[in-house]
């Protein structure tokens, strides 16, 4: 790649930041175990792994404990009690605890290609955040993966939907543009940020509870602060395990917060990351 390449930075100006892989989870230990196997299989490991746990029971803690013995980089379990869907809050607590310069964010139902971490690190560039994509597994293939624990998947594996998102072709990544606004195809299950950018905008807005718009609202504040979006496709490949659709009762309320952020050009939220930077708010996960 040359310095004029629009996607990847050149060898002379590309940074190699330390990285924190944050995996959000809630009471699906079988899926998390498979995801962590795919983390262990990374060609380039993150500097550390943090499990952002929105109140799971002891089964999840056992999965994390087992994986921490197999992984060769530090892993920490960031947990708080179950008090409803508080994804933004637990992600903030994990971001506050993170020691890496670059945050790789995914959900605990995303099985990773072996080049996932390396692809994100290579694509990182100051002044931007990154939106990745996902390939969807159907229910039958998901059950087979959960039963076997096998994490070897490809674009032509049986049960893969939207196969183009499962294609690992890094030479195509620099020519992909895609949406540049904060809402279209914004999915927190595969995103990356510079940690100091997240601190600058105060992380996730914890006024948003329940499923929906927490990622788009954060993206809007990042863009209002001059941090632009870059889309990473054909690289940082991940397969999304099938599950039932979550309740969308809170989407309209949360969308109103997003619209206010856009309308007012807000760059910071009032209730966000800063309250956790001292290390408060993280409890010991249950291990009964």
VEXBAVEX-493889 format. One line per 3 residues: number of its first residue (from 1); their letters; for each residue x, y, z of N, C-alpha, C. Coordinates in Angstrom, 1 decimal, padded with zeros to 4 digits. Layout:
BEGIN
NUM	A	X,Y,Z,X,Y,Z,X,Y,Z ~ ...
***
This chain:
BEGIN
1	XXX	000.8,-001.2,000.0,000.0,000.0,000.0,000.9,001.3,000.0 ~ 000.4,002.3,-000.6,001.2,003.6,-000.7,000.5,004.5,000.3 ~ 001.2,005.7,000.5,000.7,006.7,001.4,-000.6,007.4,000.8
4	XXX	-000.8,007.2,-000.5,-002.0,007.8,-001.1,-003.2,006.8,-001.0 ~ -003.0,005.6,-000.5,-004.1,004.7,-000.4,-005.2,005.2,000.6 ~ -006.5,005.2,000.2,-007.5,005.8,001.0,-007.9,004.9,002.2
7	XXX	-007.5,003.6,002.2,-008.0,002.7,003.3,-006.9,002.5,004.3 ~ -005.9,001.8,003.9,-004.8,001.5,004.9,-003.7,002.5,004.8 ~ -003.2,002.9,006.0,-002.1,003.8,006.0,-000.8,003.1,005.6
10	XXX	000.2,003.9,005.1,001.4,003.3,004.7,002.3,002.9,005.9 ~ 003.3,002.1,005.6,004.2,001.6,006.7,004.8,002.8,007.4 ~ 005.0,003.9,006.8,005.7,005.1,007.4,004.8,005.8,008.3
13	XXX	003.4,005.8,008.1,002.6,006.6,008.9,001.5,005.8,009.7 ~ 001.6,004.5,009.5,000.7,003.6,010.2,001.1,003.4,011.6 ~ 000.2,003.5,012.6,000.5,003.2,014.0,000.2,001.7,014.3
16	XXX	000.9,001.2,015.3,000.6,-000.1,015.8,000.2,000.1,017.2 ~ -001.1,000.4,017.5,-001.5,000.8,018.9,-001.7,-000.5,019.7 ~ -001.5,-000.3,021.0,-002.0,-001.4,021.9,-003.5,-001.5,021.8
19	XXX	-004.1,-002.6,022.0,-005.5,-002.8,021.7,-006.2,-003.6,022.9 ~ -007.4,-003.1,023.1,-008.3,-003.8,024.1,-009.5,-004.3,023.3 ~ -009.7,-005.6,023.3,-010.9,-006.3,022.7,-012.0,-006.4,023.8
22	XXX	-013.1,-005.7,023.6,-014.2,-005.6,024.5,-015.3,-006.5,023.9 ~ -015.7,-007.5,024.7,-016.8,-008.4,024.2,-018.0,-008.2,025.2 ~ -019.1,-007.7,024.6,-020.3,-007.6,025.4,-021.1,-008.9,025.5
25	XXX	-021.6,-009.2,026.7,-022.3,-010.5,026.8,-023.4,-010.4,027.8 ~ -024.4,-011.3,027.7,-025.4,-011.4,028.7,-026.1,-012.8,028.7 ~ -025.8,-013.7,029.6,-026.4,-015.0,029.8,-026.5,-015.8,028.6
28	XXX	-025.5,-015.9,027.8,-025.4,-016.9,026.7,-024.0,-017.4,026.7 ~ -023.7,-018.2,027.7,-022.3,-018.7,027.9,-021.8,-019.6,026.8 ~ -022.8,-020.4,026.2,-022.4,-021.2,025.1,-021.8,-020.5,023.9
31	XXX	-022.5,-019.4,023.6,-022.0,-018.5,022.5,-020.7,-017.9,022.8 ~ -020.6,-017.4,024.1,-019.4,-016.7,024.5,-018.2,-017.6,024.4 ~ -018.4,-018.9,024.8,-017.3,-019.9,024.8,-016.8,-020.1,023.4
34	XXX	-017.7,-020.1,022.4,-017.2,-020.2,021.0,-016.5,-019.0,020.5 ~ -017.0,-017.8,020.9,-016.4,-016.6,020.5,-015.0,-016.5,021.1 ~ -014.8,-016.9,022.3,-013.5,-016.9,022.9,-012.5,-017.9,022.3
37	XXX	-013.1,-019.0,021.8,-012.2,-019.9,021.1,-011.7,-019.2,019.8 ~ -012.5,-018.4,019.2,-012.1,-017.7,018.0,-011.1,-016.6,018.3 ~ -011.2,-016.1,019.5,-010.2,-015.1,020.0,-008.9,-015.8,020.1
40	XXX	-008.9,-016.9,020.8,-007.6,-017.7,021.0,-006.9,-018.0,019.7 ~ -007.7,-018.1,018.6,-007.2,-018.6,017.3,-006.7,-017.4,016.5 ~ -006.7,-016.2,017.0,-006.3,-015.0,016.3,-004.8,-015.1,015.9
43	XXX	-004.4,-014.8,014.7,-003.0,-014.7,014.3,-002.3,-013.6,015.1 ~ -002.9,-012.5,015.3,-002.4,-011.4,016.1,-003.4,-011.2,017.2 ~ -002.9,-011.4,018.4,-003.8,-011.3,019.6,-003.9,-009.8,020.0
46	XXX	-005.1,-009.4,020.6,-005.1,-008.1,021.2,-004.2,-008.0,022.4 ~ -003.9,-006.8,022.9,-003.1,-006.6,024.1,-003.8,-007.2,025.3 ~ -005.1,-007.1,025.3,-005.9,-007.6,026.4,-007.4,-007.9,025.9
49	XXX	-008.1,-008.7,026.7,-009.5,-009.0,026.4,-010.3,-008.6,027.7 ~ -011.4,-007.9,027.5,-012.3,-007.5,028.5,-013.7,-008.0,028.2 ~ -014.3,-008.7,029.1,-015.7,-009.2,029.0,-016.6,-008.2,029.6
52	XXX	-017.4,-007.5,028.8,-018.4,-006.5,029.4,-019.7,-007.2,029.6 ~ -019.9,-007.6,030.8,-021.0,-008.5,031.2,-022.2,-007.7,031.9 ~ -023.3,-007.7,031.2,-024.5,-006.9,031.7,-025.3,-007.6,032.7
55	XXX	-024.7,-008.5,033.6,-025.4,-009.1,034.7,-025.6,-010.5,034.6 ~ -024.8,-011.3,033.9,-025.0,-012.7,033.7,-024.8,-013.5,035.0 ~ -025.3,-014.7,035.0,-025.1,-015.6,036.2,-023.8,-016.3,036.2
58	XXX	-023.6,-017.2,037.1,-022.3,-017.9,037.3,-021.8,-018.7,036.1 ~ -022.7,-019.1,035.3,-022.3,-019.9,034.1,-021.3,-019.2,033.2 ~ -021.6,-017.9,033.1,-020.7,-017.0,032.2,-019.4,-016.9,032.9
61	XXX	-019.4,-016.7,034.2,-018.1,-016.5,034.9,-017.2,-017.8,034.7 ~ -017.8,-019.0,034.7,-017.1,-020.2,034.5,-016.4,-020.2,033.1 ~ -017.2,-019.8,032.1,-016.6,-019.7,030.8,-015.4,-018.8,030.7
64	XXX	-015.6,-017.6,031.3,-014.5,-016.6,031.3,-013.3,-017.2,032.1 ~ -013.5,-017.8,033.2,-012.4,-018.3,034.0,-011.6,-019.4,033.1 ~ -012.4,-020.3,032.5,-011.7,-021.3,031.6,-010.9,-020.7,030.5
67	XXX	-011.5,-019.7,029.8,-010.9,-019.1,028.7,-009.6,-018.3,029.1 ~ -009.7,-017.7,030.3,-008.5,-016.9,030.8,-007.3,-017.8,031.0 ~ -007.6,-019.1,031.3,-006.4,-020.1,031.4,-005.8,-020.5,030.1
70	XXX	-006.6,-020.3,029.0,-006.1,-020.7,027.7,-005.6,-019.6,026.9 ~ -006.0,-018.4,027.2,-005.6,-017.2,026.4,-004.2,-016.8,027.0 ~ -003.4,-016.3,026.1,-002.0,-015.9,026.4,-001.9,-014.4,026.7
73	XXX	-003.0,-013.7,026.6,-003.0,-012.3,027.0,-003.9,-012.1,028.2 ~ -003.8,-011.0,028.9,-004.7,-010.8,030.1,-006.2,-010.7,029.7 ~ -007.0,-011.3,030.5,-008.4,-011.2,030.3,-009.1,-010.7,031.7
76	XXX	-010.0,-009.8,031.6,-010.7,-009.3,032.8,-012.2,-009.4,032.5 ~ -012.9,-009.7,033.6,-014.4,-009.9,033.6,-015.0,-008.7,034.2 ~ -015.5,-007.8,033.4,-016.2,-006.5,033.9,-017.7,-006.8,034.0
79	XXX	-018.2,-006.8,035.3,-019.6,-007.2,035.5,-020.3,-006.2,036.4 ~ -021.6,-006.1,036.2,-022.4,-005.4,037.2,-023.7,-006.2,037.3 ~ -024.5,-006.0,038.4,-025.7,-006.7,038.6,-026.7,-006.5,037.5
82	XXX	-027.6,-007.5,037.2,-028.6,-007.4,036.2,-029.7,-006.4,036.7 ~ -029.8,-005.3,035.9,-030.9,-004.4,036.2,-031.5,-003.9,034.9 ~ -031.8,-004.9,034.0,-032.3,-004.5,032.7,-031.2,-004.3,031.7
85	XXX	-031.6,-004.0,030.5,-030.7,-003.9,029.4,-029.9,-002.6,029.5 ~ -028.6,-002.7,030.0,-027.8,-001.5,030.2,-026.4,-001.7,029.5 ~ -026.6,-001.9,028.2,-025.4,-002.2,027.4,-024.4,-001.1,027.4
88	XXX	-024.9,000.2,027.2,-024.0,001.3,027.2,-023.3,001.5,028.5 ~ -023.9,001.2,029.6,-023.3,001.3,030.9,-022.1,000.3,031.1 ~ -022.4,-000.9,030.8,-021.3,-001.9,031.0,-020.2,-001.8,030.0
91	XXX	-020.5,-001.3,028.8,-019.4,-001.0,027.8,-018.6,000.2,028.4 ~ -019.2,001.2,028.9,-018.5,002.3,029.5,-017.5,001.8,030.6 ~ -018.0,000.9,031.4,-017.2,000.4,032.5,-016.0,-000.4,032.0
94	XXX	-016.2,-001.1,030.9,-015.1,-001.9,030.3,-014.1,-000.9,029.6 ~ -014.6,000.1,028.9,-013.7,001.1,028.3,-012.9,001.8,029.4 ~ -013.5,002.1,030.5,-012.8,002.8,031.6,-011.7,001.9,032.1
97	XXX	-011.9,000.6,032.2,-010.9,-000.3,032.7,-009.9,-000.7,031.6 ~ -010.1,-000.4,030.4,-009.2,-000.8,029.3,-007.9,000.0,029.4 ~ -006.8,-000.7,029.0,-005.5,-000.1,029.0,-004.9,000.1,027.6
100	XXX	-005.6,-000.4,026.6,-005.2,-000.3,025.3,-005.5,001.1,024.7 ~ -004.7,001.5,023.7,-005.0,002.8,023.0,-006.2,002.6,022.1 ~ -006.4,001.5,021.6,-007.4,001.3,020.5,-008.4,000.2,021.0
103	XXX	-009.7,000.6,021.0,-010.8,-000.3,021.4,-011.4,-001.1,020.3 ~ -011.3,-002.4,020.3,-012.1,-003.2,019.4,-013.3,-003.7,020.1 ~ -014.5,-003.4,019.6,-015.7,-003.7,020.2,-016.6,-004.8,019.5
106	XXX	-017.0,-005.8,020.1,-017.9,-006.7,019.5,-018.8,-007.3,020.5 ~ -019.8,-008.0,020.0,-020.8,-008.7,020.9,-020.4,-010.1,021.1 ~ -020.9,-010.7,022.2,-020.6,-012.1,022.6,-021.2,-013.2,021.7
109	XXX	-021.7,-012.8,020.5,-022.3,-013.8,019.6,-021.6,-013.6,018.2 ~ -020.4,-013.1,018.2,-019.7,-012.9,017.0,-018.5,-013.8,016.9 ~ -018.5,-014.8,016.0,-017.3,-015.7,015.8,-016.4,-015.0,014.8
112	XXX	-015.1,-014.9,015.2,-014.1,-014.1,014.5,-013.3,-014.9,013.5 ~ -013.0,-014.3,012.4,-012.0,-014.8,011.4,-010.7,-014.7,012.1 ~ -009.7,-015.6,011.8,-008.4,-015.5,012.5,-007.6,-014.2,012.2
115	XXX	-008.0,-013.4,011.2,-007.3,-012.2,010.9,-008.1,-011.0,011.4 ~ -009.1,-011.2,012.3,-010.0,-010.1,012.7,-009.2,-009.0,013.4 ~ -008.5,-009.4,014.4,-007.8,-008.3,015.2,-006.7,-007.7,014.3
118	XXX	-005.9,-008.5,013.6,-004.9,-007.9,012.7,-005.5,-006.9,011.7 ~ -006.7,-007.3,011.2,-007.3,-006.4,010.2,-007.7,-005.1,010.8 ~ -008.3,-005.1,012.0,-008.7,-003.8,012.6,-007.5,-003.0,013.0
121	XXX	-006.4,-003.6,013.5,-005.3,-002.8,013.9,-004.6,-002.2,012.6 ~ -004.6,-002.9,011.6,-004.0,-002.4,010.3,-004.8,-001.3,009.8 ~ -006.1,-001.3,010.0,-007.0,-000.2,009.4,-007.1,001.0,010.3
124	XXX	-006.6,000.9,011.5,-006.7,002.0,012.4,-006.0,003.3,011.9 ~ -006.7,004.4,012.1,-006.2,005.7,011.7,-006.7,006.8,012.6 ~ -005.8,007.6,013.1,-006.3,008.7,013.9,-007.3,009.6,013.2
127	XXX	-008.2,010.2,014.1,-009.2,011.0,013.5,-010.5,010.3,013.0 ~ -010.5,009.0,013.2,-011.7,008.3,012.7,-012.0,007.1,013.7 ~ -013.3,006.7,013.5,-013.7,005.4,014.1,-014.1,004.5,013.0
130	XXX	-014.2,003.2,013.3,-014.4,002.2,012.2,-015.7,001.4,012.5 ~ -016.4,001.2,011.4,-017.6,000.4,011.4,-017.3,-000.9,010.6 ~ -017.3,-002.1,011.2,-017.2,-003.3,010.5,-018.5,-003.9,010.1
133	XXX	-018.5,-005.1,009.5,-019.7,-005.7,009.1,-019.8,-007.1,009.7 ~ -020.8,-007.8,009.3,-021.0,-009.2,009.9,-021.7,-010.1,008.8 ~ -021.4,-011.3,008.9,-022.1,-012.3,008.1,-023.0,-013.1,009.1
136	XXX	-024.2,-013.4,008.6,-025.2,-014.0,009.5,-025.2,-015.5,009.3 ~ -025.3,-016.3,010.4,-025.5,-017.7,010.4,-026.9,-018.0,010.6 ~ -027.5,-019.0,009.9,-028.9,-019.4,010.1,-029.0,-020.2,011.4
139	XXX	-030.2,-020.5,011.8,-030.4,-021.2,013.1,-029.7,-022.6,013.1 ~ -029.8,-023.4,012.0,-029.2,-024.7,012.0,-027.7,-024.7,012.1 ~ -027.1,-023.7,011.3,-025.6,-023.7,011.4,-025.2,-023.2,012.8
142	XXX	-025.9,-022.2,013.4,-025.6,-021.7,014.7,-025.6,-022.9,015.7 ~ -026.6,-023.7,015.7,-026.7,-024.8,016.6,-025.6,-025.8,016.4 ~ -025.2,-026.0,015.1,-024.0,-026.9,014.9,-022.7,-026.3,015.4
145	XXX	-022.5,-025.0,015.3,-021.3,-024.4,015.8,-021.3,-024.5,017.4 ~ -022.5,-024.2,018.0,-022.5,-024.2,019.4,-022.3,-025.7,020.0 ~ -022.8,-026.7,019.2,-022.7,-028.0,019.7,-021.2,-028.5,019.5
148	XXX	-020.6,-028.2,018.4,-019.3,-028.7,018.0,-018.2,-027.9,018.6 ~ -018.5,-026.6,018.8,-017.4,-025.7,019.2,-016.4,-025.3,018.1 ~ -016.7,-025.8,016.9,-015.8,-025.5,015.7,-016.0,-024.1,015.3
151	XXX	-014.9,-023.4,015.1,-014.9,-022.0,014.7,-014.4,-021.7,013.3 ~ -014.1,-022.8,012.6,-013.6,-022.7,011.2,-014.8,-022.4,010.3 ~ -015.0,-021.2,009.8,-016.1,-020.8,008.9,-015.5,-020.1,007.7
154	XXX	-016.3,-020.1,006.7,-015.8,-019.3,005.5,-017.0,-018.8,004.7 ~ -016.8,-018.1,003.6,-017.9,-017.5,002.9,-018.8,-018.5,002.2 ~ -018.3,-019.7,002.0,-019.1,-020.7,001.4,-019.5,-021.8,002.3
157	XXX	-019.4,-021.6,003.6,-019.9,-022.6,004.6,-021.4,-022.7,004.5 ~ -021.9,-023.8,004.8,-023.3,-024.0,004.8,-024.0,-023.2,005.9 ~ -025.1,-022.6,005.6,-025.8,-021.8,006.6,-025.4,-020.4,006.8
160	XXX	-024.5,-019.9,005.9,-024.1,-018.5,005.9,-025.0,-017.6,005.0 ~ -025.6,-016.6,005.6,-026.3,-015.7,004.8,-025.4,-014.5,004.5 ~ -025.9,-013.6,003.6,-025.1,-012.4,003.1,-023.6,-012.7,003.0
163	XXX	-023.3,-013.7,002.2,-022.0,-014.3,002.1,-020.9,-013.3,001.8 ~ -021.3,-012.2,001.1,-020.2,-011.2,000.7,-019.6,-010.6,002.0 ~ -020.3,-010.6,003.1,-019.7,-010.1,004.3,-018.7,-011.1,005.0
166	XXX	-018.7,-012.3,004.5,-017.8,-013.3,005.0,-016.6,-013.5,004.2 ~ -016.5,-012.7,003.1,-015.3,-012.7,002.2,-014.1,-012.0,002.8 ~ -013.0,-012.6,003.0,-011.8,-012.0,003.5,-010.9,-011.7,002.3
169	XXX	-011.0,-010.4,001.9,-010.2,-010.0,000.7,-009.6,-008.6,001.0 ~ -008.6,-008.5,001.9,-008.1,-007.2,002.3,-007.7,-006.2,001.2 ~ -007.3,-006.7,000.1,-007.0,-005.8,-001.0,-008.1,-005.0,-001.5
172	XXX	-009.4,-005.5,-001.2,-010.6,-004.7,-001.6,-011.0,-003.7,-000.6 ~ -010.5,-003.9,000.7,-011.0,-003.0,001.7,-010.8,-001.5,001.5 ~ -009.6,-001.1,000.9,-009.4,000.3,000.7,-010.3,001.0,-000.3
175	XXX	-011.0,000.2,-001.2,-011.8,000.9,-002.1,-013.3,001.0,-001.7 ~ -013.6,000.4,-000.5,-015.0,000.4,000.0,-015.3,001.8,000.6 ~ -016.4,002.4,000.3,-016.8,003.6,001.0,-017.9,003.3,001.9
178	XXX	-019.1,003.2,001.5,-020.3,002.9,002.3,-020.8,004.2,003.0 ~ -021.8,004.0,003.9,-022.4,005.2,004.6,-021.4,006.0,005.4 ~ -021.6,007.3,005.5,-020.7,008.1,006.3,-021.5,008.8,007.4
181	XXX	-022.8,008.6,007.5,-023.6,009.2,008.5,-023.6,008.3,009.8 ~ -024.1,008.8,010.9,-024.0,008.0,012.1,-025.0,006.9,012.3 ~ -026.0,006.7,011.5,-027.0,005.8,011.7,-027.1,004.6,010.7
184	XXX	-026.9,004.9,009.5,-027.1,003.8,008.5,-026.1,002.7,008.7 ~ -026.5,001.5,008.8,-025.7,000.3,009.0,-024.7,000.4,010.2 ~ -025.1,001.2,011.2,-024.3,001.3,012.4,-024.6,000.1,013.3
187	XXX	-023.7,-000.7,013.6,-023.9,-001.9,014.5,-022.7,-002.0,015.5 ~ -023.1,-001.9,016.7,-022.0,-002.0,017.8,-021.4,-003.3,017.9 ~ -021.9,-004.3,017.2,-021.3,-005.7,017.3,-019.9,-005.8,016.7
190	XXX	-019.5,-004.8,015.8,-018.2,-004.8,015.2,-017.8,-003.4,014.9 ~ -017.2,-002.7,015.9,-016.8,-001.3,015.8,-015.4,-001.2,016.4 ~ -014.7,-000.1,016.1,-013.4,000.2,016.7,-013.2,001.7,016.9
193	XXX	-012.6,002.0,018.0,-012.4,003.4,018.3,-011.1,003.7,019.0 ~ -010.5,004.9,018.9,-009.4,005.3,019.8,-010.0,005.6,021.1 ~ -009.4,005.0,022.2,-009.9,005.2,023.5,-010.0,006.7,023.9
196	XXX	-009.0,007.5,023.5,-009.0,008.9,023.9,-010.1,009.6,023.2 ~ -010.6,009.2,022.0,-011.7,009.8,021.4,-013.0,009.5,022.2 ~ -013.1,008.2,022.7,-014.3,007.9,023.5,-014.3,008.7,024.8
199	XXX	-013.1,008.9,025.4,-013.1,009.8,026.6,-013.5,011.2,026.3 ~ -013.1,011.7,025.1,-013.4,013.0,024.7,-014.9,013.3,024.6 ~ -015.7,012.3,024.1,-017.1,012.5,023.9,-017.9,011.8,025.1
202	XXX	-017.2,011.3,026.1,-017.7,010.7,027.3,-018.4,009.4,027.1 ~ -018.0,008.7,026.1,-018.5,007.3,025.9,-020.0,007.2,025.6 ~ -020.5,006.1,026.0,-021.9,005.8,025.7,-022.8,006.7,026.6
205	XXX	-023.9,007.1,026.1,-024.9,007.9,026.9,-025.8,006.9,027.7 ~ -025.6,006.9,029.0,-026.3,005.9,029.9,-027.7,006.3,030.1 ~ -028.2,007.4,029.6,-029.6,007.7,029.6,-030.3,006.8,028.6
208	XXX	-029.6,006.2,027.7,-030.2,005.2,026.8,-030.2,003.8,027.4 ~ -031.3,003.3,027.7,-031.5,001.9,028.2,-032.5,001.2,027.4 ~ -032.3,-000.1,027.4,-033.1,-000.9,026.4,-032.4,-001.0,025.1
211	XXX	-032.8,-001.9,024.2,-032.2,-002.1,023.0,-032.4,-001.0,022.0 ~ -031.4,-000.5,021.3,-031.5,000.4,020.2,-030.9,001.7,020.3 ~ -030.2,002.2,019.3,-029.7,003.5,019.1,-028.5,003.9,020.0
214	XXX	-028.0,003.1,020.9,-026.9,003.5,021.8,-025.7,003.7,020.9 ~ -025.5,002.8,019.9,-024.3,003.0,019.1,-024.4,004.1,018.1 ~ -025.6,004.4,017.5,-025.8,005.5,016.6,-025.6,006.8,017.3
217	XXX	-026.1,006.9,018.5,-026.0,008.2,019.3,-024.5,008.5,019.6 ~ -023.8,007.4,020.0,-022.3,007.6,020.2,-021.7,008.1,018.9 ~ -022.0,007.4,017.8,-021.4,007.8,016.5,-021.7,009.2,016.2
220	XXX	-022.9,009.7,016.5,-023.3,011.0,016.2,-022.4,012.0,017.0 ~ -022.2,011.8,018.2,-021.3,012.7,019.0,-019.9,012.6,018.5 ~ -019.4,011.4,018.2,-018.0,011.4,017.6,-017.9,012.2,016.3
223	XXX	-018.9,012.1,015.5,-018.9,012.9,014.2,-019.0,014.4,014.5 ~ -019.9,014.7,015.5,-020.0,016.2,015.9,-018.7,016.7,016.4 ~ -017.8,015.8,017.0,-016.5,016.2,017.5,-015.4,016.2,016.4
226	XXX	-015.8,015.9,015.2,-014.9,015.9,014.1,-014.2,014.6,013.8 ~ -014.7,013.5,014.4,-014.1,012.2,014.2,-015.0,011.5,013.2 ~ -014.4,011.2,012.0,-015.2,010.7,010.9,-015.3,009.2,010.9
229	XXX	-016.2,008.7,010.2,-016.5,007.2,010.1,-015.8,006.7,008.9 ~ -015.2,005.5,009.1,-014.6,004.7,008.0,-015.2,003.3,008.1 ~ -015.5,002.7,006.9,-016.2,001.4,006.9,-015.1,000.4,006.5
232	XXX	-015.1,-000.7,007.3,-014.2,-001.8,007.0,-014.9,-003.0,006.5 ~ -014.8,-003.3,005.2,-015.4,-004.5,004.6,-014.4,-005.3,003.9 ~ -014.7,-006.6,003.8,-013.8,-007.6,003.3,-012.5,-007.8,004.1
235	XXX	-012.7,-007.4,005.4,-011.6,-007.6,006.4,-012.3,-007.5,007.7 ~ -011.6,-007.9,008.8,-012.2,-008.0,010.1,-013.5,-008.7,010.0 ~ -013.5,-009.9,009.4,-014.7,-010.7,009.1,-015.2,-011.3,010.5
238	XXX	-016.5,-011.4,010.6,-017.1,-012.0,011.8,-018.4,-012.6,011.4 ~ -018.8,-013.7,012.0,-020.0,-014.4,011.8,-020.9,-014.3,013.0 ~ -022.1,-013.8,012.8,-023.1,-013.5,013.8,-024.0,-014.8,014.1
241	XXX	-023.9,-015.3,015.3,-024.8,-016.4,015.6,-026.2,-016.0,015.7 ~ -027.1,-016.9,015.2,-028.5,-016.6,015.2,-029.1,-016.6,016.6 ~ -030.0,-015.7,016.8,-030.8,-015.7,018.1,-032.1,-015.0,017.8
244	XXX	-033.0,-015.1,018.7,-034.3,-014.4,018.6,-034.1,-012.9,018.7 ~ -035.0,-012.2,018.0,-034.9,-010.8,017.9,-035.3,-010.2,019.3 ~ -034.5,-009.3,019.8,-034.8,-008.6,021.1,-036.0,-007.7,021.0
247	XXX	-036.6,-007.4,022.1,-037.7,-006.4,022.2,-037.2,-005.1,021.7 ~ -038.0,-004.4,020.9,-037.7,-003.1,020.4,-038.6,-002.0,021.0 ~ -039.1,-002.3,022.2,-040.0,-001.3,022.8,-039.4,000.0,023.1
250	XXX	-038.1,000.0,023.3,-037.4,001.2,023.7,-036.8,002.0,022.5 ~ -037.0,001.5,021.3,-036.3,002.1,020.2,-036.8,003.6,020.0 ~ -038.1,003.8,020.0,-038.6,005.2,019.8,-038.1,006.1,020.8
253	XXX	-038.1,005.8,022.1,-037.5,006.6,023.1,-036.1,006.9,022.9 ~ -035.3,005.9,022.6,-033.9,006.1,022.4,-033.5,006.8,021.1 ~ -034.4,006.7,020.1,-034.2,007.4,018.9,-034.4,008.9,019.1
256	XXX	-035.2,009.3,020.0,-035.4,010.7,020.4,-034.1,011.3,021.0 ~ -033.4,010.5,021.7,-032.1,011.0,022.3,-031.1,011.2,021.1 ~ -031.1,010.2,020.2,-030.2,010.3,019.0,-030.5,011.6,018.2
259	XXX	-031.8,011.8,018.0,-032.2,013.0,017.2,-031.8,014.3,017.9 ~ -031.9,014.3,019.2,-031.5,015.5,019.9,-030.0,015.8,019.8 ~ -029.2,014.7,019.8,-027.8,014.8,019.7,-027.4,015.4,018.3
262	XXX	-028.1,014.9,017.3,-027.9,015.4,015.9,-028.3,016.8,015.8 ~ -029.5,017.1,016.3,-030.1,018.5,016.2,-029.3,019.5,016.9 ~ -028.8,019.2,018.1,-028.0,020.2,018.9,-026.5,020.1,018.7
265	XXX	-026.1,019.2,017.9,-024.6,019.0,017.7,-023.9,018.7,018.9 ~ -024.5,017.9,019.8,-023.8,017.5,021.0,-022.5,016.7,020.8 ~ -021.5,017.0,021.6,-020.3,016.2,021.5,-020.0,015.4,022.8
268	XXX	-020.8,015.7,023.8,-020.6,015.0,025.1,-022.0,014.7,025.6 ~ -022.1,013.6,026.4,-023.3,013.3,027.1,-023.1,013.6,028.6 ~ -024.2,013.8,029.3,-024.1,014.2,030.7,-023.7,013.0,031.6
271	XXX	-024.3,011.8,031.3,-024.2,010.6,032.1,-023.4,009.6,031.3 ~ -022.1,009.5,031.4,-021.4,008.6,030.6,-020.1,008.0,031.2 ~ -019.1,008.0,030.4,-017.9,007.3,030.8,-017.1,007.8,032.0
274	XXX	-017.1,009.2,032.1,-016.2,009.8,033.1,-016.5,009.3,034.5 ~ -017.7,008.9,034.8,-018.0,008.5,036.2,-017.3,007.2,036.6 ~ -016.8,006.4,035.6,-016.2,005.1,035.8,-014.7,005.1,035.7
277	XXX	-014.1,006.2,035.3,-012.7,006.3,035.0,-011.9,006.1,036.3 ~ -012.5,006.2,037.5,-011.8,006.0,038.7,-011.8,004.5,039.1 ~ -012.5,003.7,038.4,-012.6,002.3,038.7,-013.8,001.9,039.5
280	XXX	-014.7,002.8,039.8,-015.9,002.5,040.5,-016.9,001.8,039.6 ~ -017.9,001.1,040.3,-019.0,000.6,039.6,-018.9,-000.9,039.1 ~ -017.7,-001.5,039.2,-017.5,-002.8,038.8,-017.6,-003.8,040.0
283	XXX	-018.4,-004.7,039.9,-018.6,-005.7,041.0,-018.0,-007.0,040.7 ~ -017.9,-007.9,041.7,-017.4,-009.2,041.5,-018.5,-010.1,040.9 ~ -018.2,-010.8,039.7,-019.2,-011.6,039.1,-019.5,-012.8,040.0
286	XXX	-020.8,-013.3,039.9,-021.1,-014.5,040.7,-020.4,-015.8,040.2 ~ -019.9,-016.6,041.2,-019.2,-017.8,040.8,-019.8,-019.0,041.7 ~ -021.1,-018.9,041.9,-021.7,-020.0,042.7,-021.8,-021.3,041.9
***
